[in-house]
């Protein structure tokens, strides 16, 4: 989920590449699937047309559709939900707390990274 989010909404300075590579290659990401589920009929039609074409402004228009459908907010909420679930499961593991910490650190790194 974080990779999909960064590809669409990441800061190119930090992420190291321009946003929208997944959009240009029509990759079926969590963001696209969610957009197709929540978009209204007109938005779905525009999204499908964009996916079937190679308009010069394809990335900008898809990202605007994502924002209009609040896909950016949804992705952040989902990442936080998954992270909280993972941290909860780690807490339930019957080992010393100090042995759990590397797993917690890894989970936080993967979900909170911006590169």
ABEGO torsion letter per residue (X at the ends): XAAAAAAAABBAAAAGBBBGAAAAAGBBBAAAAAAAAABBAAAAAAAAAAAABABAAAAAAAAAAAAAAGAAAAAAAAAAAAAAAAAAAAAABBBBAAAAAAAAAAAAAAAABAX
